[in-house]
Each structure stands twice: as structure tokens, then as C-alpha cells.
């Protein structure tokens, strides 16, 4: 099941490869900025960064998924 999800994400990455690095960098910077504040942190940017990193890694490893 996880391999089929990774295959789907790799196809998504191949069509939208130019978006995901920017999404990852912007969301990880925003998450770090929110964590440095002394107020309670809102973890949505960290979740967005982790999902975008998953999509990037699925796209990079896609040739080995389709063997």
C-alpha cells in the first residue's frame, strides 16, 4: 500500500517539481520562526514541510519504484 502511495506521489512530483522545493523551504523557515517565539507554536507549517519533503523524496526515488 505504501509503495502505491509513493508511486502516486512520484507522478505528482514529476508534474509539479518546480513547486515543492519552494514550499519546503518557506514552510520550514516559517515553522522554525514560530518555534523560536515564546508563545505556543502552531505546527501546521512543520506538517506542510514534512509532506513536501516526502513528495520530493518520492520523486527522487521514483526510478527504483517502477522496477
C-alpha angles and dihedrals in degrees: 000000000000091000091055090051090050090050090052091048091048091055089048089051093050090057097042104029094134094061104051101066091053092046090050096048096044094046095046091050091049091047092051090047091053093047093052091058116091093232122091109284125239106222100201093102091053090052091049090050092051093049092048090049089051090053092048092050091046089053093048093049095042097107090062092047095061098053 
